[in-house]
Amino acid sequence: MTDHHGLRLLAVDDERPALDELLYLLRRHPSVEAVQGASDATTALRLLRDEPVDAVFLDIDMPGLDGLELAGVLRNFATPPAVVFVTAHDDRAVAAFEIGAVDYLLKPIRDARLAEAVGRIVDRAASAPGPASPPPAADADDVIPVELGGVTTMVPRSTVLWVEAEGDYARLHTTTGTHLVRIALSALEARWADHGFLRVHRSYLVSVARIGGTRTVGSGVVVCLRGQGECPPVELPVSRRHTRELRDRVVRGPRAALVGRGS
């Protein structure tokens, strides 16, 4: 990507003044061609899907998917961008470098340290075999880190049947049990939208592959999910704004496929 152009970067910070300052400082650097900004992980992943970058400058303490968790997602890219953490916390450096960060900058940012970080990205880009790539193909399995009692377990997306919102957290209902993670349901919706998951309610995200059908209850609709492993069958309410899309995916989609085979 940087054969004859400058660096293309993405800065992510949920505090607008901090993000604006970082964007300003990065745009002043002569090695930088373009910088985009995002205030949360969901927006960052959407931008990265459309436009690969050489590096991502990440804050750590963010709502929903935090910086360390987002960096873990970036590692699954076919060609991961470099990651530089920009944070006020001086106690997360070990965790940051364990997941492959190229640098760790403390706020307030000093020009000399920022220049050093950009230099490391330039060196990394120069030695890279090819341009940065978009996120992995749809059949690549994502994982969610779950911490319990000081032990971190990686839960594959493929084991998740449905997800329930619990405030700023989400409860994953999987074939191996339930897991509470500090990720907003909206973040998982954006992250898994292209991998067969559908929002059916403000509180529920479901795997389309696990849907056994729908039925009308009074004036509303519920979606029926098949059980598997330690996750029993369940019926979840569907909000009116999501009913049409659900029926399109569950009823009209398979019907169109059958008509296509018969023609």
RODO-2510 file (C-alpha; in nm, 4 decimals, decimal comma):
residues 263
     n   res          X          Y          Z
     1     m     0,0000     0,0000     0,0000
     2     t     0,2829     0,2372     0,0719
     3     d     0,4984     0,1730    -0,2400
     4     h     0,4652     0,5323    -0,3565
     5     h     0,1982     0,6742    -0,1286
     6     g     0,1995     0,7772     0,2348
     7     l     0,0414     0,5843     0,5175
     8     r    -0,3326     0,5378     0,5396
     9     l    -0,4441     0,5326     0,9041
    10     l    -0,7511     0,4948     1,1234
    11     a    -0,7777     0,6536     1,4688
    12     v    -1,0347     0,5209     1,7185
    13     d    -1,1291     0,6998     2,0416
    14     d    -1,4701     0,7455     2,2038
    15     e    -1,3748     1,0881     2,3466
    16     r    -1,4197     1,3435     2,0689
    17     p    -1,1581     1,5984     2,1863
    18     a    -0,8959     1,3242     2,2166
    19     l    -0,9874     1,1867     1,8734
    20     d    -0,9716     1,5313     1,7123
    21     e    -0,6286     1,5957     1,8636
    22     l    -0,4951     1,2612     1,7446
    23     l    -0,6308     1,3181     1,3931
    24     y    -0,4697     1,6634     1,3858
    25     l    -0,1307     1,5328     1,4970
    26     l    -0,1328     1,2408     1,2547
    27     r    -0,2333     1,4560     0,9576
    28     r     0,0633     1,6843     1,0250
    29     h     0,3115     1,3995     0,9846
    30     p     0,4821     1,3952     0,6413
    31     s     0,4599     1,0156     0,6096
    32     v     0,0817     1,0148     0,6453
    33     e    -0,1393     1,0380     0,3375
    34     a    -0,4863     0,9990     0,4902
    35     v    -0,6443     0,9503     0,8322
    36     q    -0,9998     0,8560     0,9189
    37     g    -1,1568     0,8724     1,2647
    38     a    -1,4064     0,6518     1,4474
    39     s    -1,5610     0,6907     1,7917
    40     d    -1,6330     0,3214     1,8528
    41     a    -1,5338    -0,0266     1,7410
    42     t    -1,8480    -0,0810     1,5334
    43     t    -1,7773     0,2254     1,3184
    44     a    -1,4103     0,1302     1,2948
    45     l    -1,4898    -0,2166     1,1613
    46     r    -1,7344    -0,0701     0,9103
    47     l    -1,4691     0,1714     0,7810
    48     l    -1,2084    -0,1038     0,7626
    49     r    -1,4467    -0,3196     0,5619
    50     d    -1,4625    -0,0445     0,2977
    51     e    -1,1050     0,0861     0,3115
    52     p    -0,8001    -0,1125     0,4316
    53     v    -0,5369     0,0832     0,6226
    54     d    -0,1727     0,0435     0,7181
    55     a    -0,2343     0,1005     1,0899
    56     v    -0,4989     0,1644     1,3539
    57     f    -0,4371     0,3977     1,6488
    58     l    -0,6567     0,2676     1,9313
    59     d    -0,7750     0,3947     2,2651
    60     i    -0,8213     0,1117     2,5171
    61     d    -1,1057     0,2216     2,7424
    62     m    -1,4107     0,2391     2,5145
    63     p    -1,7732     0,1293     2,5590
    64     g    -1,8816    -0,1898     2,3887
    65     l    -1,5823    -0,3575     2,2271
    66     d    -1,2763    -0,2018     2,3945
    67     g    -0,9424    -0,1370     2,2264
    68     l    -0,7791    -0,4650     2,3294
    69     e    -1,0805    -0,6643     2,2098
    70     l    -1,0894    -0,4738     1,8806
    71     a    -0,7175    -0,5408     1,8324
    72     g    -0,7949    -0,9090     1,8782
    73     v    -1,0494    -0,8868     1,5967
    74     l    -0,7983    -0,7120     1,3713
    75     r    -0,5552    -1,0000     1,4191
    76     n    -0,8023    -1,2201     1,2286
    77     f    -0,7732    -1,0067     0,9142
    78     a    -0,5977    -1,1749     0,6225
    79     t    -0,3311    -0,9031     0,6478
    80     p    -0,3737    -0,7325     0,9856
    81     p    -0,3017    -0,3595     1,0074
    82     a    -0,0425    -0,2448     1,2575
    83     v    -0,1902    -0,1465     1,5927
    84     v    -0,0714     0,1423     1,8099
    85     f    -0,2448     0,1967     2,1415
    86     v    -0,2990     0,5556     2,2544
    87     t    -0,4246     0,5561     2,6116
    88     a    -0,4140     0,7234     2,9508
    89     h    -0,3621     0,3850     3,1187
    90     d    -0,0024     0,2811     3,1837
    91     d    -0,0932    -0,0648     3,3200
    92     r    -0,2143    -0,2345     2,9993
    93     a     0,1091    -0,2339     2,8010
    94     v     0,1868    -0,6003     2,8644
    95     a    -0,1549    -0,7072     2,7365
    96     a    -0,1160    -0,4710     2,4389
    97     f     0,2162    -0,6141     2,3283
    98     e     0,0955    -0,9689     2,3859
    99     i    -0,1578    -0,9182     2,1066
   100     g     0,1028    -0,7725     1,8721
   101     a     0,0895    -0,3931     1,9176
   102     v     0,3773    -0,2122     1,7466
   103     d     0,3734     0,0721     2,0011
   104     y     0,2015     0,1999     2,3144
   105     l     0,1602     0,5761     2,3566
   106     l     0,0502     0,7467     2,6756
   107     k    -0,1737     1,0524     2,6728
   108     p    -0,1055     1,3407     2,6448
   109     i     0,0714     1,2549     2,3213
   110     r     0,4175     1,3969     2,2597
   111     d     0,5234     1,4727     1,9018
   112     a     0,8493     1,2807     1,9388
   113     r     0,6759     0,9630     2,0556
   114     l     0,4104     0,9894     1,7870
   115     a     0,6824     1,0322     1,5235
   116     e     0,8561     0,7224     1,6590
   117     a     0,5348     0,5202     1,6338
   118     v     0,4721     0,6389     1,2774
   119     g     0,8306     0,5455     1,1907
   120     r     0,7709     0,1924     1,3129
   121     i     0,4613     0,1680     1,0963
   122     v     0,6581     0,2913     0,7933
   123     d     0,9217     0,0229     0,8549
   124     r     0,6551    -0,2430     0,8963
   125     a     0,4709    -0,1375     0,5783
   126     a     0,7940    -0,1326     0,3796
   127     s     0,8694    -0,4922     0,4739
   128     a     0,5145    -0,6198     0,4213
   129     p     0,4645    -0,8611     0,1264
   130     g     0,1528    -0,6857    -0,0042
   131     p    -0,1238    -0,4333     0,0634
   132     a    -0,3468    -0,4474     0,3642
   133     s    -0,6524    -0,6629     0,3118
   134     p    -1,0156    -0,6411     0,4185
   135     p    -1,1572    -0,8569     0,6980
   136     p    -1,1579    -1,2349     0,6565
   137     a    -1,4002    -1,4202     0,4325
   138     a    -1,7445    -1,4958     0,5639
   139     d    -1,6533    -1,8556     0,6490
   140     a    -1,3725    -1,7562     0,8871
   141     d    -1,4823    -1,8139     1,2460
   142     d    -1,4658    -1,5192     1,4855
   143     v    -1,3957    -1,5713     1,8545
   144     i    -1,5014    -1,3776     2,1642
   145     p    -1,2743    -1,3755     2,4711
   146     v    -1,4670    -1,4592     2,7890
   147     e    -1,3086    -1,4101     3,1312
   148     l    -1,4277    -1,6013     3,4361
   149     g    -1,2352    -1,6363     3,7588
   150     g    -0,9154    -1,5077     3,6003
   151     v    -0,9330    -1,7618     3,3171
   152     t    -0,9891    -1,6456     2,9582
   153     t    -1,1839    -1,8762     2,7284
   154     m    -1,2244    -1,8169     2,3549
   155     v    -1,5851    -1,8713     2,2430
   156     p    -1,6221    -1,9285     1,8649
   157     r    -1,9003    -1,7449     1,6855
   158     s    -2,0077    -2,0756     1,5283
   159     t    -2,1187    -2,2051     1,8717
   160     v    -2,3497    -1,9094     1,9399
   161     l    -2,7234    -1,9673     1,8881
   162     w    -2,8512    -1,6330     2,0143
   163     v    -2,7391    -1,3277     2,2064
   164     e    -2,9248    -1,1342     2,4741
   165     a    -2,8571    -0,7722     2,5706
   166     e    -2,7918    -0,7037     2,9391
   167     g    -2,7211    -0,3314     2,9649
   168     d    -2,3723    -0,2627     2,8279
   169     y    -2,3073    -0,6372     2,8291
   170     a    -2,4247    -0,9242     2,6112
   171     r    -2,5039    -1,2800     2,7145
   172     l    -2,3983    -1,5390     2,4582
   173     h    -2,6197    -1,8483     2,4518
   174     t    -2,3989    -2,1187     2,3037
   175     t    -2,3778    -2,4940     2,2612
   176     t    -2,1491    -2,5021     2,5664
   177     g    -2,3560    -2,2796     2,7972
   178     t    -2,4047    -1,9068     2,8521
   179     h    -2,1301    -1,6452     2,8735
   180     l    -2,1567    -1,2799     2,9810
   181     v    -1,9219    -1,0503     2,7880
   182     r    -1,8596    -0,6751     2,7988
   183     i    -1,9720    -0,6078     2,4437
   184     a    -2,2801    -0,4108     2,3410
   185     l    -2,5368    -0,6029     2,1374
   186     s    -2,5127    -0,3369     1,8644
   187     a    -2,1388    -0,4061     1,8322
   188     l    -2,1991    -0,7782     1,7834
   189     e    -2,4783    -0,7019     1,5362
   190     a    -2,2400    -0,4998     1,3185
   191     r    -1,9564    -0,7485     1,3649
   192     w    -2,1654    -1,0549     1,2732
   193     a    -2,4153    -0,9084     1,0253
   194     d    -2,2345    -1,0733     0,7325
   195     h    -2,2039    -1,4047     0,9152
   196     g    -2,5671    -1,5137     0,9426
   197     f    -2,6834    -1,3204     1,2493
   198     l    -2,9990    -1,1115     1,2502
   199     r    -3,1344    -0,8571     1,4989
   200     v    -3,4955    -0,9488     1,5815
   201     h    -3,5499    -0,7219     1,8821
   202     r    -3,3653    -0,4479     2,0658
   203     s    -3,2636    -0,7163     2,3155
   204     y    -3,1988    -1,0148     2,0871
   205     l    -2,9619    -1,1176     1,8081
   206     v    -3,0092    -1,4645     1,6600
   207     s    -2,8264    -1,7052     1,4302
   208     v    -3,0454    -1,7465     1,1207
   209     a    -2,9183    -2,1031     1,0790
   210     r    -3,0733    -2,1943     1,4175
   211     i    -3,4219    -2,0630     1,3334
   212     g    -3,6843    -2,3360     1,3186
   213     g    -3,9724    -2,1065     1,2297
   214     t    -4,1926    -1,8218     1,3470
   215     r    -4,5407    -1,8062     1,4914
   216     t    -4,7972    -1,5433     1,5766
   217     v    -4,8770    -1,4840     1,9425
   218     g    -5,1617    -1,2394     1,9939
   219     s    -5,0740    -0,9333     1,7889
   220     g    -4,7035    -1,0120     1,7813
   221     v    -4,4555    -1,2611     1,6379
   222     v    -4,2055    -1,4892     1,8067
   223     v    -3,9090    -1,6628     1,6451
   224     c    -3,8505    -2,0275     1,7372
   225     l    -3,4869    -2,1327     1,7767
   226     r    -3,3772    -2,4963     1,7740
   227     g    -3,1719    -2,6100     2,0715
   228     q    -2,8277    -2,7656     2,0505
   229     g    -2,5826    -2,8881     2,3114
   230     e    -2,6399    -2,7036     2,6382
   231     c    -2,8633    -2,4428     2,4747
   232     p    -3,2318    -2,5510     2,4886
   233     p    -3,4968    -2,4522     2,2320
   234     v    -3,6339    -2,1049     2,2922
   235     e    -3,8928    -1,8647     2,1589
   236     l    -3,7998    -1,4970     2,1447
   237     p    -4,0222    -1,1942     2,0759
   238     v    -3,9763    -1,0122     1,7466
   239     s    -4,0273    -0,6369     1,7385
   240     r    -4,2476    -0,4902     1,4670
   241     r    -3,9601    -0,3076     1,2989
   242     h    -3,7691    -0,6362     1,2571
   243     t    -4,0609    -0,8609     1,1575
   244     r    -4,0430    -0,7974     0,7835
   245     e    -3,6694    -0,8576     0,7564
   246     l    -3,6997    -1,1744     0,9627
   247     r    -3,9720    -1,3107     0,7362
   248     d    -3,7688    -1,2172     0,4290
   249     r    -3,4723    -1,4147     0,5598
   250     v    -3,6634    -1,7121     0,6992
   251     v    -3,9547    -1,7564     0,4583
   252     r    -3,9010    -1,5788     0,1290
   253     g    -3,5282    -1,6544     0,1021
   254     p    -3,5591    -2,0372     0,1163
   255     r    -3,8736    -2,0253    -0,0988
   256     a    -3,6883    -1,8332    -0,3701
   257     a    -3,4046    -2,0851    -0,3553
   258     l    -3,6485    -2,3749    -0,4073
   259     v    -3,8152    -2,2002    -0,7026
   260     g    -3,4718    -2,1444    -0,8531
   261     r    -3,3865    -2,5133    -0,8289
   262     g    -3,7137    -2,6146    -0,9919
   263     s    -3,6778    -2,3834    -1,2907
***
